[in-house]
Amino acid sequence: MASTRTAHGTGTGAGTAGGGGGSVFGTGSAFTGGAMRNSSRFHFLKLAGIALAAAVAAPFAHKTNAPFAPSAGANEINLAGDKVRVGVLHSLSGTMAISETSLRDTLLFAFDEINAAGGVLGKKIEPVVVDGASNWPLFAEKSKQLLQQDKVAVTFGCWTSVSRKSVLPVFEQYNGLLFYPVQYEGEELSKNIFYTAEAVNQQAIPAVDYLLAQGKKRFYLVGTDYVYPQTTNLILFKYLLTKGVPVANIGGGLRKEGDTVISAGKYVPFSHMDFQQIVSEIKTFAAAGDAAVINTINGDSNVPFFKEIASAGLSPSETPVVSFSLAEDELRALPTKDLVGELGCWTYFQSLRTTANRAFLKRWNTWLKTQNYPGVVKEKRAVDSPMVLSYNGVYLWKKAVEKAGTFDVDKVRAVLESGEIAFDGPGGKITMLKNHHATKNVYIGETRANGQFKILETYKQVVPEPFLLKGLDEKLKK
């Protein structure tokens, strides 16, 4: 088991979601909040406040096609002794702990595997686990701590786009390296972040292409009201128009500034529970036939949503719902009888029948039984795409360090940008590209009663395209 440092400190700030004053770890352990997920990703309080509003208002920050500028104010990496410190920055308390603790667990598993095989450049990984506490300003504070105090070589972390946008300027200021593993809206590029996450064209667009191929002609967009669903659905609205789908066949509503559509779809607050009216609208919309629902609802709101869908008699065979924020870990806490036959799209499913995935799951389950980290739940665990993309990120970084022959951030970045760093992970081959996003397989799956997915379609080695809006706008002007 890796020797793990736990970082303690205090910190409060605007936009707290589940955080508080005093020690951010409550009990004094960085493993607080380790209970396995029983709700779903992105379920955080409406108190995200200023930080969330800023992210929604400016979702396309750091968009650039220019070469990256030389680094300034570089962070010093602690390489004393036979260890190299590596940061783990996730919410281990507060609202998001139910989602992010599983990513922490997968990272610890990867570190232990690597250390057992001799480490990286002869040095054992020493994880420095810090708690973002579901508090977006605190994420920024903790990232500065990891870089300036703990002097880590790399950090793996963040879940929500709000937390990522909060830490981005810190990693840029101190020239740190962050690997981000959770599907997101794109329209961002930072020289200090590598996105193993699914871009929109590696999840939402393949799902829509699948539905179009199945003969669907009408699409209702519904989601939670924040940056990821809003941006993704705006991209999908424009993408559907380029595919010849008329505006009248895209449901959920439009919001305009002048003649420009700035928002597409129906949106609800976090933790919304009453979907009777929305599902009634969906049923009316679907009555014309050949309809599908694009669901970017996050959190436990999916429970009443799917119950209402079932009560309304909207069957997957007639009006399928494809969801982008429900994976195996979330499904364990949802009534799967209401979701059987509904669709998901990810770059990994636990049900993949490959030699690499079977071997990975065997090693993972063995590690769970033998590891002694406080707070890591051993029983009834599921594995999903964000967990695997976290795991893949560790091995991509390891390969880049070994090829560079150093932990130096600028030299490791250059190797990662070369397009030569790939890893055969549980979901298939993943290759990091110059645009800091990764080529990988994409899978369409159908939910089964046991909370797993039957794989219906595979798209091999989808090249990431994080910037889609400009190209779609240009295509629509022609």
NORFEN-V707222 format. One line per field, one symbol per residue. phi: phi as a letter, one per 20 degrees, with the letter a starting at -180 (. if undefined). psi: psi as a letter, one per 30 degrees, with the letter a starting at -180 (. if undefined). burial: b if it has 9 or more other C-alpha atoms within 8 Angstrom, else e. Layout:
# NORFEN-V707222
phi=???
psi=???
burial=???
This chain:
# NORFEN-V707222
phi=.ffdededrdrcrfnfcneafmffdmencfdgnefffcccfmecffeflgffgffffcfdfmfbdefffgfcmgfeeedfmdccececdcfdbngegfeefffgffffffffgfffeonclmdefdfdecdfllcfffgffffffffeeelfeacdrmcfffffffegfffffdleccddddgbemlbbcfdcddffffgfdbffgffgffffenfcccddbaeeaffffffffffgfffffenffgfedeoocccdmeefdbcodccfgmfdddgffffffffffffnldbddddfdnfffffffffgffemeegfdcfddddcccgffffddfffedgnfdbcbebcfegecfffffffffffffgfdfcffnefedlecccfgffffgfgffffgffffffmaegffffgfffffndecbeefeofccedfemdcfafccecdfdfendcefdbcdflfffcfddffffffffff
psi=kkjkkkklalkllkgkjflalakfgdfgkfgkggklkgbllgjllggfbeeeeeeeeifgkgkkglkkllkkhkkkkjgkaglkkkkjjljglaefefefeeeeeeeeeeeeeeefgfakhgkkkjkjjljfggjeeeeeeeeeeeeeefhlflkkakdlfeeefefefeeeeghlkkkkgkkafahkkkfgkkjflkleggdeeeeeeeeefggkfkkkkklkiaeeeeeeeeeeeeeeefggklefgjlflkkljbgkkfkklkkllkgkfjgeeeeeeeeeeffflhllkjjgklafffefefeeeeefgjkffeikkkkggjaeeeffgljffffkfllljlgkkfgkileeeeeeeeeeeeeefflgkkfjkflhklkaeeeefeeeeeeeeeeeeeefglgkeeeeeeeeffgfjlkjafgakkkklfgglkkllkkklkklfgglkkkekkjkikkkifjeeeeeeeeff.
burial=ebeeebebeebbeebbbbbeeebbbeeeebbbbbbbbbbbbbbbbeebbebbbebbeebeeeeeeeeeeeeeebbebbeeeebbbbbbbbbbbbbbbbbbbbbbbbbbbbbbebbeebbbeebbbbbbbbbbbbbbbbbbbbbbbbbbebbbbbbbbbbebbbbbbbbebbbbbbbbbbbbbbbbbbbbbebbbbbbbbbbbbbbbbeebbbeeebbbbbbbbbbebbbbbbbbbbbbbbbbeebeeebbbbebebeeeebbbbbbeeebbeeebeeebbebbebbeeebbbbbbbbbbbbbbbbbbbbbebebbbebbbbbbbbbbbbbbbbeebeebbbbbbbbbbbbebeeebbbebeeebeebbeeeeeebbbeeeeebbbbbbbbbbbbbbbbbbbbebebbebebbbebbbbbbbbbbbbbbbbbbbbebbbbbbbbbbbbbbebbbbbeebbebbebebbbbeebbeebee
